[in-house]
Amino acid sequence: MVTSAPSKSPLPHFVTERLVVKLLAPSAAPMMVRFRIENRHHLTRWEPTRSPQFYTEIFWQTQLRAHQIDFERGESCCLAVLDHAEQQVLGVINFTQIVRGTVQSCQLGYSLAQRCEGQGYMFEALSAAINYTFVTLGLHRVVANYIPNNKRSARLLARLGFEIEGRARKLLLINGEWRDHILTAKINPDET
Ligand SMILES: CC(C)(COP(=O)(O)OP(=O)(O)OC[C@H]1O[C@@H](n2cnc3c(N)ncnc32)[C@H](O)[C@@H]1OP(=O)(O)O)[C@@H](O)C(=O)NCCC(=O)NCCS
């Protein structure tokens, strides 16, 4: 599905059949604000409570700069999913809590614009992004958790080859409430 290899740039940037997946520069803050404002209500029940600052350019300039620094430090890999013209943010993919040593794992989170659901966009973007974490970042395990009634997320992860490992009670504070989560993980399929 990936139609071009990761660019020579040290920052992740790859192109799939219908999408571009990349680490955004701070100058792209307006695009990110548009995505966040347009999808504010769509994402409310699946995400932490957001402050009013979360919907401002100054917040995203700072946040995108922090994403670059954290990537360079090897701590996270926070990506945007864009159209081929790179004019609109269609979604986000965040690999956080990268742990090395004997663990070699990270935590996956993602969100797609409401108008893009049901077209396989997140599957396409995540297929490329997860491959990047295994092949280029050399990670061994990607962990992803979802609220039990998030059926779209459950189907997406199953389709990507994530396996259910358990259930954690009141794991994350989502939309002001501690919510149970189904725990899943995908192991690097190419390891010997
Ligand atoms: C979770 C989320 C990313 C899933 O989005 P999605 O569009 O359902 O996921 P996919 O990209 O895998 O698309 C799959 C759907 O597209 C359909 N589809 C259409 N064309 C397709 C194509 N060319 N390739 C693959 N699937 C295609 C599939 O049949 C499937 O539809 P279905 O679920 O109704 O059967 C999205 O619902 C979302 O962002 N939700 C809010 C935030 C959230 O829940 N985040 C995760 C917290 S754990």
The ligand as a Gaussian input file, in Angstrom:
#p B3LYP/6-31G(d) Opt

LIG

0 1
 C      -11.520000       4.841000      15.025000
 C      -11.553000       5.483000      13.652000
 C      -10.171000       5.957000      13.263000
 C      -11.993000       4.400000      12.648000
 O      -12.234000       4.999000      11.384000
 P      -12.772000       4.100000      10.167000
 O      -13.006000       4.958000       9.014000
 O      -13.901000       3.267000      10.653000
 O      -11.545000       3.133000       9.920000
 P      -10.910000       2.585000       8.569000
 O      -10.036000       3.568000       7.950000
 O      -10.308000       1.284000       8.916000
 O      -12.144000       2.362000       7.599000
 C      -12.874000       1.161000       7.706000
 C      -14.216000       1.329000       7.074000
 O      -14.082000       1.823000       5.745000
 C      -14.698000       0.899000       4.821000
 N      -13.961000       1.026000       3.539000
 C      -14.427000       1.673000       2.454000
 N      -13.496000       1.690000       1.503000
 C      -12.423000       1.046000       1.981000
 C      -11.144000       0.745000       1.441000
 N      -10.791000       1.140000       0.230000
 N      -10.272000       0.074000       2.228000
 C      -10.617000      -0.308000       3.459000
 N      -11.808000      -0.044000       4.023000
 C      -12.708000       0.630000       3.284000
 C      -14.638000      -0.414000       5.528000
 O      -15.625000      -1.322000       5.054000
 C      -14.941000       0.010000       6.956000
 O      -16.288000       0.331000       7.117000
 P      -17.168000      -0.364000       8.276000
 O      -16.393000      -0.230000       9.557000
 O      -18.432000       0.415000       8.267000
 O      -17.285000      -1.773000       7.865000
 C      -12.558000       6.649000      13.598000
 O      -13.865000       6.144000      13.796000
 C      -12.287000       7.727000      14.634000
 O      -11.377000       8.519000      14.486000
 N      -13.112000       7.747000      15.692000
 C      -13.044000       8.792000      16.711000
 C      -11.738000       8.778000      17.497000
 C      -11.382000       7.438000      18.038000
 O      -12.238000       6.605000      18.311000
 N      -10.088000       7.187000      18.165000
 C       -9.586000       5.941000      18.661000
 C       -9.634000       5.851000      20.127000
 S       -9.123000       4.239000      20.651000

